[in-house]
Amino acid sequence: MKPDPILRQTTTEKQVEETITGETQQVRAEQKFVSAEELLRHDRAQTPVPEALAQRLAATVGQTEPGSPPWWRRWL
C-alpha cells in the first residue's frame, strides 16, 4: 500500500518548521551579553521606533525648558 502524499507533505512541512525553529533558537542561544545595558543597546539597534512615538517624543523634548530642574526635584 502506498503512503498518502498529503500525509508525507505534512510530515515534511513539520520537519522543516522544526529545523528552522531549532536553528533560530541556536542562533539566539549563541548570543550572550555581558550586561543588561549591552542587551538593551542591541535590542535598540534591532527595533525601529514607530513614527508617531518619535514625533511625540520630539514635541515633548521641544517643550522642556533648557535650565529647568528635573520634575522629581520640583516635587521634593
N, C-alpha and C positions, 0 to 999 in steps of 0.2 A: 504494500500500500504506500502511495506517495505522500509525503508530508504536504500539508496545506501551505501554498505560497504566501498567503496573508499572515499566517502564524509565523513563518520564517522571517518575513519582513518586520513584524512587530518585535520579534526577538532581536533582530539586527539593530533596530532603532533604539531599543533599550540598552544594548551593548555600547552603542555609540554614545548615548547620553551618559552612561556610567563612566566611560573613558574620558569624555570631556569634563565631567564633574570632578573626576579624580585628578586630572591634570590641573584644573583650576585650583583645587584645594592644595595641591602640591606646590604650585607657584606661590600661593598666598602663605603657605607654611614656611617657605624658604625665606621670606622677607621678615627680618627681625629688626626691631628698633631699640636703640639704646635708652631712649627716654620717651615720655609721653609727648613732649614738645616736638620731637622729631617725627613721631607718628602724626601729629596734627599738621605739621608742615607738609608732610607727604600727602595727607588727605586733602589739604587746601589746594595743592597743586593739581590734584586729580579731579576736583569738584568745581564746576563753574558756578559763579554767583548768578542767581536769577536777576534779570534786568530790573524788575520792579523793586527788588530789595536794594540793589545798588543805587537806584535813584533816591529811595527813601533815606538811605544812609548818607548820601551826599547832601541832601537837603537838611538833615539833622546836623551834620557837621558844619554846614554853612550858617546855621542859626546860632551856634555856640560862640560866645564872645571869647576872644583870644586870652584875656587876662583874668577871666572869672575863675573862682575856686571850684574844685570838683563838687558835685552835688552832695556827696556824703559829708563834706566839711560844712556846707551850709546848714545841714541838719544837726550837726554836733556843736 
